[in-house]
Amino acid sequence: MSTATLFAEALSLAEDDRVRLIELLNESLGAPSHTENANDIEKTQSDEARQRFEAYSSGEIEAVDGRQLMNDLLARYH
């Protein structure tokens, strides 16, 4: 079966099946799955949030007013 034929057949699959096929092909190439990527991102974000909260709680860093921050950034880069 040629790649073009296989591709044409893959396009006839339901969207969920095409997504699953992509995941399987990526995994066969050694790429992490979408679920693994999502889990890694969630863990990284959770770790970062925890570290920032701990730094804030200990007084290592201070909170910044969101509106003031945006005004400062706009003044600096606009």
mmCIF file of the N, C-alpha and C atoms, coordinates in Angstrom:
data_MODEL
# 
_entry.id   MODEL 
# 
loop_
_atom_site.group_PDB 
_atom_site.id 
_atom_site.type_symbol 
_atom_site.label_atom_id 
_atom_site.label_alt_id 
_atom_site.label_comp_id 
_atom_site.label_asym_id 
_atom_site.label_entity_id 
_atom_site.label_seq_id 
_atom_site.pdbx_PDB_ins_code 
_atom_site.Cartn_x 
_atom_site.Cartn_y 
_atom_site.Cartn_z 
_atom_site.occupancy 
_atom_site.B_iso_or_equiv 
_atom_site.pdbx_formal_charge 
_atom_site.auth_seq_id 
_atom_site.auth_comp_id 
_atom_site.auth_asym_id 
_atom_site.auth_atom_id 
_atom_site.pdbx_PDB_model_num 
ATOM 1   N N  . MET A 1 1  ? 0.857   -1.179 0.000  1.00 0.00 ? 1  MET A N  1 
ATOM 2   C CA . MET A 1 1  ? 0.000   0.000  0.000  1.00 0.00 ? 1  MET A CA 1 
ATOM 3   C C  . MET A 1 1  ? 0.895   1.233  0.000  1.00 0.00 ? 1  MET A C  1 
ATOM 4   N N  . SER A 1 2  ? 0.588   2.169  -0.869 1.00 0.00 ? 2  SER A N  1 
ATOM 5   C CA . SER A 1 2  ? 1.401   3.381  -0.949 1.00 0.00 ? 2  SER A CA 1 
ATOM 6   C C  . SER A 1 2  ? 1.022   4.343  0.173  1.00 0.00 ? 2  SER A C  1 
ATOM 7   N N  . THR A 1 3  ? 1.927   5.266  0.428  1.00 0.00 ? 3  THR A N  1 
ATOM 8   C CA . THR A 1 3  ? 1.680   6.283  1.447  1.00 0.00 ? 3  THR A CA 1 
ATOM 9   C C  . THR A 1 3  ? 0.462   7.117  1.077  1.00 0.00 ? 3  THR A C  1 
ATOM 10  N N  . ALA A 1 4  ? 0.321   7.452  -0.198 1.00 0.00 ? 4  ALA A N  1 
ATOM 11  C CA . ALA A 1 4  ? -0.818  8.258  -0.649 1.00 0.00 ? 4  ALA A CA 1 
ATOM 12  C C  . ALA A 1 4  ? -2.134  7.522  -0.418 1.00 0.00 ? 4  ALA A C  1 
ATOM 13  N N  . THR A 1 5  ? -2.151  6.225  -0.698 1.00 0.00 ? 5  THR A N  1 
ATOM 14  C CA . THR A 1 5  ? -3.360  5.426  -0.483 1.00 0.00 ? 5  THR A CA 1 
ATOM 15  C C  . THR A 1 5  ? -3.689  5.337  0.997  1.00 0.00 ? 5  THR A C  1 
ATOM 16  N N  . LEU A 1 6  ? -2.676  5.094  1.782  1.00 0.00 ? 6  LEU A N  1 
ATOM 17  C CA . LEU A 1 6  ? -2.866  5.015  3.231  1.00 0.00 ? 6  LEU A CA 1 
ATOM 18  C C  . LEU A 1 6  ? -3.385  6.341  3.780  1.00 0.00 ? 6  LEU A C  1 
ATOM 19  N N  . PHE A 1 7  ? -2.814  7.439  3.294  1.00 0.00 ? 7  PHE A N  1 
ATOM 20  C CA . PHE A 1 7  ? -3.255  8.764  3.733  1.00 0.00 ? 7  PHE A CA 1 
ATOM 21  C C  . PHE A 1 7  ? -4.719  8.993  3.358  1.00 0.00 ? 7  PHE A C  1 
ATOM 22  N N  . ALA A 1 8  ? -5.086  8.652  2.147  1.00 0.00 ? 8  ALA A N  1 
ATOM 23  C CA . ALA A 1 8  ? -6.475  8.825  1.699  1.00 0.00 ? 8  ALA A CA 1 
ATOM 24  C C  . ALA A 1 8  ? -7.423  8.011  2.569  1.00 0.00 ? 8  ALA A C  1 
ATOM 25  N N  . GLU A 1 9  ? -7.030  6.800  2.919  1.00 0.00 ? 9  GLU A N  1 
ATOM 26  C CA . GLU A 1 9  ? -7.869  5.973  3.788  1.00 0.00 ? 9  GLU A CA 1 
ATOM 27  C C  . GLU A 1 9  ? -7.938  6.561  5.191  1.00 0.00 ? 9  GLU A C  1 
ATOM 28  N N  . ALA A 1 10 ? -6.830  7.083  5.671  1.00 0.00 ? 10 ALA A N  1 
ATOM 29  C CA . ALA A 1 10 ? -6.816  7.684  7.007  1.00 0.00 ? 10 ALA A CA 1 
ATOM 30  C C  . ALA A 1 10 ? -7.761  8.879  7.072  1.00 0.00 ? 10 ALA A C  1 
ATOM 31  N N  . LEU A 1 11 ? -7.849  9.644  5.993  1.00 0.00 ? 11 LEU A N  1 
ATOM 32  C CA . LEU A 1 11 ? -8.748  10.801 5.966  1.00 0.00 ? 11 LEU A CA 1 
ATOM 33  C C  . LEU A 1 11 ? -10.214 10.401 6.071  1.00 0.00 ? 11 LEU A C  1 
ATOM 34  N N  . SER A 1 12 ? -10.523 9.167  5.718  1.00 0.00 ? 12 SER A N  1 
ATOM 35  C CA . SER A 1 12 ? -11.913 8.717  5.798  1.00 0.00 ? 12 SER A CA 1 
ATOM 36  C C  . SER A 1 12 ? -12.304 8.289  7.216  1.00 0.00 ? 12 SER A C  1 
ATOM 37  N N  . LEU A 1 13 ? -11.335 8.214  8.113  1.00 0.00 ? 13 LEU A N  1 
ATOM 38  C CA . LEU A 1 13 ? -11.621 7.840  9.499  1.00 0.00 ? 13 LEU A CA 1 
ATOM 39  C C  . LEU A 1 13 ? -12.320 8.981  10.231 1.00 0.00 ? 13 LEU A C  1 
ATOM 40  N N  . ALA A 1 14 ? -13.021 8.621  11.287 1.00 0.00 ? 14 ALA A N  1 
ATOM 41  C CA . ALA A 1 14 ? -13.616 9.637  12.157 1.00 0.00 ? 14 ALA A CA 1 
ATOM 42  C C  . ALA A 1 14 ? -12.494 10.435 12.809 1.00 0.00 ? 14 ALA A C  1 
ATOM 43  N N  . GLU A 1 15 ? -12.802 11.655 13.219 1.00 0.00 ? 15 GLU A N  1 
ATOM 44  C CA . GLU A 1 15 ? -11.773 12.533 13.788 1.00 0.00 ? 15 GLU A CA 1 
ATOM 45  C C  . GLU A 1 15 ? -11.057 11.888 14.976 1.00 0.00 ? 15 GLU A C  1 
ATOM 46  N N  . ASP A 1 16 ? -11.804 11.289 15.885 1.00 0.00 ? 16 ASP A N  1 
ATOM 47  C CA . ASP A 1 16 ? -11.185 10.641 17.050 1.00 0.00 ? 16 ASP A CA 1 
ATOM 48  C C  . ASP A 1 16 ? -10.213 9.546  16.629 1.00 0.00 ? 16 ASP A C  1 
ATOM 49  N N  . ASP A 1 17 ? -10.589 8.786  15.603 1.00 0.00 ? 17 ASP A N  1 
ATOM 50  C CA . ASP A 1 17 ? -9.717  7.719  15.119 1.00 0.00 ? 17 ASP A CA 1 
ATOM 51  C C  . ASP A 1 17 ? -8.464  8.285  14.456 1.00 0.00 ? 17 ASP A C  1 
ATOM 52  N N  . ARG A 1 18 ? -8.603  9.399  13.740 1.00 0.00 ? 18 ARG A N  1 
ATOM 53  C CA . ARG A 1 18 ? -7.422  10.037 13.137 1.00 0.00 ? 18 ARG A CA 1 
ATOM 54  C C  . ARG A 1 18 ? -6.473  10.542 14.214 1.00 0.00 ? 18 ARG A C  1 
ATOM 55  N N  . VAL A 1 19 ? -7.027  11.128 15.276 1.00 0.00 ? 19 VAL A N  1 
ATOM 56  C CA . VAL A 1 19 ? -6.190  11.599 16.385 1.00 0.00 ? 19 VAL A CA 1 
ATOM 57  C C  . VAL A 1 19 ? -5.451  10.422 17.002 1.00 0.00 ? 19 VAL A C  1 
ATOM 58  N N  . ARG A 1 20 ? -6.163  9.329  17.235 1.00 0.00 ? 20 ARG A N  1 
ATOM 59  C CA . ARG A 1 20 ? -5.524  8.145  17.829 1.00 0.00 ? 20 ARG A CA 1 
ATOM 60  C C  . ARG A 1 20 ? -4.439  7.601  16.902 1.00 0.00 ? 20 ARG A C  1 
ATOM 61  N N  . LEU A 1 21 ? -4.688  7.596  15.607 1.00 0.00 ? 21 LEU A N  1 
ATOM 62  C CA . LEU A 1 21 ? -3.689  7.131  14.643 1.00 0.00 ? 21 LEU A CA 1 
ATOM 63  C C  . LEU A 1 21 ? -2.439  8.003  14.705 1.00 0.00 ? 21 LEU A C  1 
ATOM 64  N N  . ILE A 1 22 ? -2.625  9.308  14.781 1.00 0.00 ? 22 ILE A N  1 
ATOM 65  C CA . ILE A 1 22 ? -1.486  10.227 14.901 1.00 0.00 ? 22 ILE A CA 1 
ATOM 66  C C  . ILE A 1 22 ? -0.694  9.925  16.165 1.00 0.00 ? 22 ILE A C  1 
ATOM 67  N N  . GLU A 1 23 ? -1.399  9.718  17.275 1.00 0.00 ? 23 GLU A N  1 
ATOM 68  C CA . GLU A 1 23 ? -0.715  9.405  18.534 1.00 0.00 ? 23 GLU A CA 1 
ATOM 69  C C  . GLU A 1 23 ? 0.093   8.120  18.410 1.00 0.00 ? 23 GLU A C  1 
ATOM 70  N N  . LEU A 1 24 ? -0.498  7.102  17.799 1.00 0.00 ? 24 LEU A N  1 
ATOM 71  C CA . LEU A 1 24 ? 0.209   5.831  17.633 1.00 0.00 ? 24 LEU A CA 1 
ATOM 72  C C  . LEU A 1 24 ? 1.436   5.987  16.742 1.00 0.00 ? 24 LEU A C  1 
ATOM 73  N N  . LEU A 1 25 ? 1.304   6.752  15.659 1.00 0.00 ? 25 LEU A N  1 
ATOM 74  C CA . LEU A 1 25 ? 2.452   6.979  14.779 1.00 0.00 ? 25 LEU A CA 1 
ATOM 75  C C  . LEU A 1 25 ? 3.550   7.761  15.497 1.00 0.00 ? 25 LEU A C  1 
ATOM 76  N N  . ASN A 1 26 ? 3.165   8.781  16.256 1.00 0.00 ? 26 ASN A N  1 
ATOM 77  C CA . ASN A 1 26 ? 4.154   9.546  17.024 1.00 0.00 ? 26 ASN A CA 1 
ATOM 78  C C  . ASN A 1 26 ? 4.868   8.661  18.030 1.00 0.00 ? 26 ASN A C  1 
ATOM 79  N N  . GLU A 1 27 ? 4.106   7.826  18.736 1.00 0.00 ? 27 GLU A N  1 
ATOM 80  C CA . GLU A 1 27 ? 4.716   6.925  19.713 1.00 0.00 ? 27 GLU A CA 1 
ATOM 81  C C  . GLU A 1 27 ? 5.680   5.957  19.031 1.00 0.00 ? 27 GLU A C  1 
ATOM 82  N N  . SER A 1 28 ? 5.337   5.515  17.812 1.00 0.00 ? 28 SER A N  1 
ATOM 83  C CA . SER A 1 28 ? 6.217   4.587  17.097 1.00 0.00 ? 28 SER A CA 1 
ATOM 84  C C  . SER A 1 28 ? 7.544   5.245  16.730 1.00 0.00 ? 28 SER A C  1 
ATOM 85  N N  . LEU A 1 29 ? 7.548   6.583  16.691 1.00 0.00 ? 29 LEU A N  1 
ATOM 86  C CA . LEU A 1 29 ? 8.771   7.336  16.394 1.00 0.00 ? 29 LEU A CA 1 
ATOM 87  C C  . LEU A 1 29 ? 9.494   7.772  17.664 1.00 0.00 ? 29 LEU A C  1 
ATOM 88  N N  . GLY A 1 30 ? 8.956   7.374  18.802 1.00 0.00 ? 30 GLY A N  1 
ATOM 89  C CA . GLY A 1 30 ? 9.597   7.715  20.069 1.00 0.00 ? 30 GLY A CA 1 
ATOM 90  C C  . GLY A 1 30 ? 9.116   9.013  20.676 1.00 0.00 ? 30 GLY A C  1 
ATOM 91  N N  . ALA A 1 31 ? 8.106   9.637  20.074 1.00 0.00 ? 31 ALA A N  1 
ATOM 92  C CA . ALA A 1 31 ? 7.572   10.889 20.622 1.00 0.00 ? 31 ALA A CA 1 
ATOM 93  C C  . ALA A 1 31 ? 6.615   10.571 21.762 1.00 0.00 ? 31 ALA A C  1 
ATOM 94  N N  . PRO A 1 32 ? 6.595   11.413 22.790 1.00 0.00 ? 32 PRO A N  1 
ATOM 95  C CA . PRO A 1 32 ? 5.638   11.177 23.877 1.00 0.00 ? 32 PRO A CA 1 
ATOM 96  C C  . PRO A 1 32 ? 4.211   11.378 23.379 1.00 0.00 ? 32 PRO A C  1 
ATOM 97  N N  . SER A 1 33 ? 3.279   10.684 24.003 1.00 0.00 ? 33 SER A N  1 
ATOM 98  C CA . SER A 1 33 ? 1.882   10.814 23.601 1.00 0.00 ? 33 SER A CA 1 
ATOM 99  C C  . SER A 1 33 ? 1.318   12.150 24.054 1.00 0.00 ? 33 SER A C  1 
ATOM 100 N N  . HIS A 1 34 ? 0.171   12.510 23.487 1.00 0.00 ? 34 HIS A N  1 
ATOM 101 C CA . HIS A 1 34 ? -0.508  13.758 23.863 1.00 0.00 ? 34 HIS A CA 1 
ATOM 102 C C  . HIS A 1 34 ? -0.800  13.763 25.359 1.00 0.00 ? 34 HIS A C  1 
ATOM 103 N N  . THR A 1 35 ? -1.237  12.622 25.884 1.00 0.00 ? 35 THR A N  1 
ATOM 104 C CA . THR A 1 35 ? -1.551  12.526 27.312 1.00 0.00 ? 35 THR A CA 1 
ATOM 105 C C  . THR A 1 35 ? -0.302  12.728 28.152 1.00 0.00 ? 35 THR A C  1 
ATOM 106 N N  . GLU A 1 36 ? 0.814   12.131 27.726 1.00 0.00 ? 36 GLU A N  1 
ATOM 107 C CA . GLU A 1 36 ? 2.072   12.319 28.464 1.00 0.00 ? 36 GLU A CA 1 
ATOM 108 C C  . GLU A 1 36 ? 2.494   13.780 28.434 1.00 0.00 ? 36 GLU A C  1 
ATOM 109 N N  . ASN A 1 37 ? 2.367   14.430 27.277 1.00 0.00 ? 37 ASN A N  1 
ATOM 110 C CA . ASN A 1 37 ? 2.707   15.854 27.178 1.00 0.00 ? 37 ASN A CA 1 
ATOM 111 C C  . ASN A 1 37 ? 1.823   16.684 28.088 1.00 0.00 ? 37 ASN A C  1 
ATOM 112 N N  . ALA A 1 38 ? 0.522   16.406 28.075 1.00 0.00 ? 38 ALA A N  1 
ATOM 113 C CA . ALA A 1 38 ? -0.415  17.159 28.912 1.00 0.00 ? 38 ALA A CA 1 
ATOM 114 C C  . ALA A 1 38 ? -0.090  16.958 30.383 1.00 0.00 ? 38 ALA A C  1 
ATOM 115 N N  . ASN A 1 39 ? 0.233   15.727 30.764 1.00 0.00 ? 39 ASN A N  1 
ATOM 116 C CA . ASN A 1 39 ? 0.585   15.452 32.159 1.00 0.00 ? 39 ASN A CA 1 
ATOM 117 C C  . ASN A 1 39 ? 1.868   16.166 32.552 1.00 0.00 ? 39 ASN A C  1 
ATOM 118 N N  . ASP A 1 40 ? 2.853   16.177 31.659 1.00 0.00 ? 40 ASP A N  1 
ATOM 119 C CA . ASP A 1 40 ? 4.115   16.872 31.936 1.00 0.00 ? 40 ASP A CA 1 
ATOM 120 C C  . ASP A 1 40 ? 3.886   18.370 32.099 1.00 0.00 ? 40 ASP A C  1 
ATOM 121 N N  . ILE A 1 41 ? 3.075   18.942 31.227 1.00 0.00 ? 41 ILE A N  1 
ATOM 122 C CA . ILE A 1 41 ? 2.787   20.375 31.300 1.00 0.00 ? 41 ILE A CA 1 
ATOM 123 C C  . ILE A 1 41 ? 2.058   20.697 32.592 1.00 0.00 ? 41 ILE A C  1 
ATOM 124 N N  . GLU A 1 42 ? 1.061   19.881 32.931 1.00 0.00 ? 42 GLU A N  1 
ATOM 125 C CA . GLU A 1 42 ? 0.303   20.117 34.161 1.00 0.00 ? 42 GLU A CA 1 
ATOM 126 C C  . GLU A 1 42 ? 1.202   20.031 35.384 1.00 0.00 ? 42 GLU A C  1 
ATOM 127 N N  . LYS A 1 43 ? 2.106   19.045 35.415 1.00 0.00 ? 43 LYS A N  1 
ATOM 128 C CA . LYS A 1 43 ? 3.017   18.901 36.551 1.00 0.00 ? 43 LYS A CA 1 
ATOM 129 C C  . LYS A 1 43 ? 3.968   20.090 36.627 1.00 0.00 ? 43 LYS A C  1 
ATOM 130 N N  . THR A 1 44 ? 4.498   20.515 35.496 1.00 0.00 ? 44 THR A N  1 
ATOM 131 C CA . THR A 1 44 ? 5.404   21.664 35.469 1.00 0.00 ? 44 THR A CA 1 
ATOM 132 C C  . THR A 1 44 ? 4.705   22.919 35.972 1.00 0.00 ? 44 THR A C  1 
ATOM 133 N N  . GLN A 1 45 ? 3.484   23.145 35.509 1.00 0.00 ? 45 GLN A N  1 
ATOM 134 C CA . GLN A 1 45 ? 2.734   24.322 35.955 1.00 0.00 ? 45 GLN A CA 1 
ATOM 135 C C  . GLN A 1 45 ? 2.412   24.238 37.439 1.00 0.00 ? 45 GLN A C  1 
ATOM 136 N N  . SER A 1 46 ? 2.050   23.060 37.899 1.00 0.00 ? 46 SER A N  1 
ATOM 137 C CA . SER A 1 46 ? 1.735   22.868 39.317 1.00 0.00 ? 46 SER A CA 1 
ATOM 138 C C  . SER A 1 46 ? 2.965   23.112 40.183 1.00 0.00 ? 46 SER A C  1 
ATOM 139 N N  . ASP A 1 47 ? 4.105   22.579 39.758 1.00 0.00 ? 47 ASP A N  1 
ATOM 140 C CA . ASP A 1 47 ? 5.358   22.785 40.502 1.00 0.00 ? 47 ASP A CA 1 
ATOM 141 C C  . ASP A 1 47 ? 5.720   24.265 40.557 1.00 0.00 ? 47 ASP A C  1 
ATOM 142 N N  . GLU A 1 48 ? 5.576   24.955 39.434 1.00 0.00 ? 48 GLU A N  1 
ATOM 143 C CA . GLU A 1 48 ? 5.898   26.385 39.374 1.00 0.00 ? 48 GLU A CA 1 
ATOM 144 C C  . GLU A 1 48 ? 4.977   27.182 40.293 1.00 0.00 ? 48 GLU A C  1 
ATOM 145 N N  . ALA A 1 49 ? 3.684   26.877 40.257 1.00 0.00 ? 49 ALA A N  1 
ATOM 146 C CA . ALA A 1 49 ? 2.726   27.583 41.119 1.00 0.00 ? 49 ALA A CA 1 
ATOM 147 C C  . ALA A 1 49 ? 3.050   27.345 42.591 1.00 0.00 ? 49 ALA A C  1 
ATOM 148 N N  . ARG A 1 50 ? 3.389   26.114 42.935 1.00 0.00 ? 50 ARG A N  1 
ATOM 149 C CA . ARG A 1 50 ? 3.732   25.786 44.322 1.00 0.00 ? 50 ARG A CA 1 
ATOM 150 C C  . ARG A 1 50 ? 4.980   26.553 44.768 1.00 0.00 ? 50 ARG A C  1 
ATOM 151 N N  . GLN A 1 51 ? 6.006   26.584 43.910 1.00 0.00 ? 51 GLN A N  1 
ATOM 152 C CA . GLN A 1 51 ? 7.243   27.298 44.248 1.00 0.00 ? 51 GLN A CA 1 
ATOM 153 C C  . GLN A 1 51 ? 6.986   28.789 44.419 1.00 0.00 ? 51 GLN A C  1 
ATOM 154 N N  . ARG A 1 52 ? 6.173   29.362 43.552 1.00 0.00 ? 52 ARG A N  1 
ATOM 155 C CA . ARG A 1 52 ? 5.875   30.796 43.657 1.00 0.00 ? 52 ARG A CA 1 
ATOM 156 C C  . ARG A 1 52 ? 5.079   31.098 44.922 1.00 0.00 ? 52 ARG A C  1 
ATOM 157 N N  . PHE A 1 53 ? 4.114   30.229 45.251 1.00 0.00 ? 53 PHE A N  1 
ATOM 158 C CA . PHE A 1 53 ? 3.324   30.445 46.457 1.00 0.00 ? 53 PHE A CA 1 
ATOM 159 C C  . PHE A 1 53 ? 4.200   30.336 47.701 1.00 0.00 ? 53 PHE A C  1 
ATOM 160 N N  . GLU A 1 54 ? 5.098   29.352 47.720 1.00 0.00 ? 54 GLU A N  1 
ATOM 161 C CA . GLU A 1 54 ? 6.006   29.200 48.861 1.00 0.00 ? 54 GLU A CA 1 
ATOM 162 C C  . GLU A 1 54 ? 6.919   30.416 48.992 1.00 0.00 ? 54 GLU A C  1 
ATOM 163 N N  . ALA A 1 55 ? 7.417   30.918 47.870 1.00 0.00 ? 55 ALA A N  1 
ATOM 164 C CA . ALA A 1 55 ? 8.276   32.107 47.898 1.00 0.00 ? 55 ALA A CA 1 
ATOM 165 C C  . ALA A 1 55 ? 7.486   33.316 48.385 1.00 0.00 ? 55 ALA A C  1 
ATOM 166 N N  . TYR A 1 56 ? 6.250   33.441 47.966 1.00 0.00 ? 56 TYR A N  1 
ATOM 167 C CA . TYR A 1 56 ? 5.399   34.543 48.422 1.00 0.00 ? 56 TYR A CA 1 
ATOM 168 C C  . TYR A 1 56 ? 5.109   34.400 49.916 1.00 0.00 ? 56 TYR A C  1 
ATOM 169 N N  . SER A 1 57 ? 4.756   33.193 50.342 1.00 0.00 ? 57 SER A N  1 
ATOM 170 C CA . SER A 1 57 ? 4.416   32.952 51.753 1.00 0.00 ? 57 SER A CA 1 
ATOM 171 C C  . SER A 1 57 ? 5.587   33.223 52.681 1.00 0.00 ? 57 SER A C  1 
ATOM 172 N N  . SER A 1 58 ? 6.799   32.947 52.210 1.00 0.00 ? 58 SER A N  1 
ATOM 173 C CA . SER A 1 58 ? 7.989   33.140 53.047 1.00 0.00 ? 58 SER A CA 1 
ATOM 174 C C  . SER A 1 58 ? 8.506   34.577 52.995 1.00 0.00 ? 58 SER A C  1 
ATOM 175 N N  . GLY A 1 59 ? 7.911   35.409 52.137 1.00 0.00 ? 59 GLY A N  1 
ATOM 176 C CA . GLY A 1 59 ? 8.353   36.793 52.009 1.00 0.00 ? 59 GLY A CA 1 
ATOM 177 C C  . GLY A 1 59 ? 9.506   36.974 51.040 1.00 0.00 ? 59 GLY A C  1 
ATOM 178 N N  . GLU A 1 60 ? 9.883   35.904 50.369 1.00 0.00 ? 60 GLU A N  1 
ATOM 179 C CA . GLU A 1 60 ? 10.988  35.967 49.401 1.00 0.00 ? 60 GLU A CA 1 
ATOM 180 C C  . GLU A 1 60 ? 10.627  36.850 48.203 1.00 0.00 ? 60 GLU A C  1 
ATOM 181 N N  . ILE A 1 61 ? 9.359   36.806 47.806 1.00 0.00 ? 61 ILE A N  1 
ATOM 182 C CA . ILE A 1 61 ? 8.875   37.669 46.732 1.00 0.00 ? 61 ILE A CA 1 
ATOM 183 C C  . ILE A 1 61 ? 7.599   38.364 47.201 1.00 0.00 ? 61 ILE A C  1 
ATOM 184 N N  . GLU A 1 62 ? 7.268   39.479 46.543 1.00 0.00 ? 62 GLU A N  1 
ATOM 185 C CA . GLU A 1 62 ? 6.068   40.229 46.890 1.00 0.00 ? 62 GLU A CA 1 
ATOM 186 C C  . GLU A 1 62 ? 5.055   40.133 45.755 1.00 0.00 ? 62 GLU A C  1 
ATOM 187 N N  . ALA A 1 63 ? 3.801   40.291 46.107 1.00 0.00 ? 63 ALA A N  1 
ATOM 188 C CA . ALA A 1 63 ? 2.747   40.322 45.095 1.00 0.00 ? 63 ALA A CA 1 
ATOM 189 C C  . ALA A 1 63 ? 2.819   41.647 44.341 1.00 0.00 ? 63 ALA A C  1 
ATOM 190 N N  . VAL A 1 64 ? 2.416   41.608 43.088 1.00 0.00 ? 64 VAL A N  1 
ATOM 191 C CA . VAL A 1 64 ? 2.400   42.805 42.254 1.00 0.00 ? 64 VAL A CA 1 
ATOM 192 C C  . VAL A 1 64 ? 0.967   42.994 41.766 1.00 0.00 ? 64 VAL A C  1 
ATOM 193 N N  . ASP A 1 65 ? 0.460   44.221 41.871 1.00 0.00 ? 65 ASP A N  1 
ATOM 194 C CA . ASP A 1 65 ? -0.875  44.520 41.376 1.00 0.00 ? 65 ASP A CA 1 
ATOM 195 C C  . ASP A 1 65 ? -0.911  44.307 39.864 1.00 0.00 ? 65 ASP A C  1 
ATOM 196 N N  . GLY A 1 66 ? -1.869  43.520 39.405 1.00 0.00 ? 66 GLY A N  1 
ATOM 197 C CA . GLY A 1 66 ? -1.956  43.178 37.989 1.00 0.00 ? 66 GLY A CA 1 
ATOM 198 C C  . GLY A 1 66 ? -2.127  44.375 37.075 1.00 0.00 ? 66 GLY A C  1 
ATOM 199 N N  . ARG A 1 67 ? -2.973  45.308 37.460 1.00 0.00 ? 67 ARG A N  1 
ATOM 200 C CA . ARG A 1 67 ? -3.190  46.492 36.620 1.00 0.00 ? 67 ARG A CA 1 
ATOM 201 C C  . ARG A 1 67 ? -1.933  47.355 36.553 1.00 0.00 ? 67 ARG A C  1 
ATOM 202 N N  . GLN A 1 68 ? -1.268  47.494 37.679 1.00 0.00 ? 68 GLN A N  1 
ATOM 203 C CA . GLN A 1 68 ? -0.040  48.287 37.692 1.00 0.00 ? 68 GLN A CA 1 
ATOM 204 C C  . GLN A 1 68 ? 1.028   47.622 36.824 1.00 0.00 ? 68 GLN A C  1 
ATOM 205 N N  . LEU A 1 69 ? 1.121   46.307 36.918 1.00 0.00 ? 69 LEU A N  1 
ATOM 206 C CA . LEU A 1 69 ? 2.082   45.570 36.095 1.00 0.00 ? 69 LEU A CA 1 
ATOM 207 C C  . LEU A 1 69 ? 1.800   45.798 34.613 1.00 0.00 ? 69 LEU A C  1 
ATOM 208 N N  . MET A 1 70 ? 0.537   45.673 34.209 1.00 0.00 ? 70 MET A N  1 
ATOM 209 C CA . MET A 1 70 ? 0.191   45.877 32.805 1.00 0.00 ? 70 MET A CA 1 
ATOM 210 C C  . MET A 1 70 ? 0.500   47.301 32.361 1.00 0.00 ? 70 MET A C  1 
ATOM 211 N N  . ASN A 1 71 ? 0.195   48.276 33.203 1.00 0.00 ? 71 ASN A N  1 
ATOM 212 C CA . ASN A 1 71 ? 0.508   49.673 32.869 1.00 0.00 ? 71 ASN A CA 1 
ATOM 213 C C  . ASN A 1 71 ? 2.008   49.875 32.710 1.00 0.00 ? 71 ASN A C  1 
ATOM 214 N N  . ASP A 1 72 ? 2.791   49.287 33.612 1.00 0.00 ? 72 ASP A N  1 
ATOM 215 C CA . ASP A 1 72 ? 4.250   49.397 33.522 1.00 0.00 ? 72 ASP A CA 1 
ATOM 216 C C  . ASP A 1 72 ? 4.767   48.765 32.234 1.00 0.00 ? 72 ASP A C  1 
ATOM 217 N N  . LEU A 1 73 ? 4.248   47.585 31.896 1.00 0.00 ? 73 LEU A N  1 
ATOM 218 C CA . LEU A 1 73 ? 4.689   46.904 30.675 1.00 0.00 ? 73 LEU A CA 1 
ATOM 219 C C  . LEU A 1 73 ? 4.299   47.691 29.425 1.00 0.00 ? 73 LEU A C  1 
ATOM 220 N N  . LEU A 1 74 ? 3.078   48.206 29.413 1.00 0.00 ? 74 LEU A N  1 
ATOM 221 C CA . LEU A 1 74 ? 2.645   49.006 28.260 1.00 0.00 ? 74 LEU A CA 1 
ATOM 222 C C  . LEU A 1 74 ? 3.496   50.260 28.107 1.00 0.00 ? 74 LEU A C  1 
ATOM 223 N N  . ALA A 1 75 ? 3.809   50.895 29.227 1.00 0.00 ? 75 ALA A N  1 
ATOM 224 C CA . ALA A 1 75 ? 4.637   52.104 29.172 1.00 0.00 ? 75 ALA A CA 1 
ATOM 225 C C  . ALA A 1 75 ? 6.039   51.781 28.672 1.00 0.00 ? 75 ALA A C  1 
ATOM 226 N N  . ARG A 1 76 ? 6.548   50.636 29.047 1.00 0.00 ? 76 ARG A N  1 
ATOM 227 C CA . ARG A 1 76 ? 7.912   50.267 28.678 1.00 0.00 ? 76 ARG A CA 1 
ATOM 228 C C  . ARG A 1 76 ? 8.018   49.790 27.234 1.00 0.00 ? 76 ARG A C  1 
ATOM 229 N N  . TYR A 1 77 ? 7.047   49.019 26.766 1.00 0.00 ? 77 TYR A N  1 
ATOM 230 C CA . TYR A 1 77 ? 7.185   48.353 25.469 1.00 0.00 ? 77 TYR A CA 1 
ATOM 231 C C  . TYR A 1 77 ? 6.228   48.843 24.391 1.00 0.00 ? 77 TYR A C  1 
ATOM 232 N N  . HIS A 1 78 ? 5.421   49.818 24.671 1.00 0.00 ? 78 HIS A N  1 
ATOM 233 C CA . HIS A 1 78 ? 4.458   50.265 23.663 1.00 0.00 ? 78 HIS A CA 1 
ATOM 234 C C  . HIS A 1 78 ? 4.934   51.482 22.931 1.00 0.00 ? 78 HIS A C  1 
# 
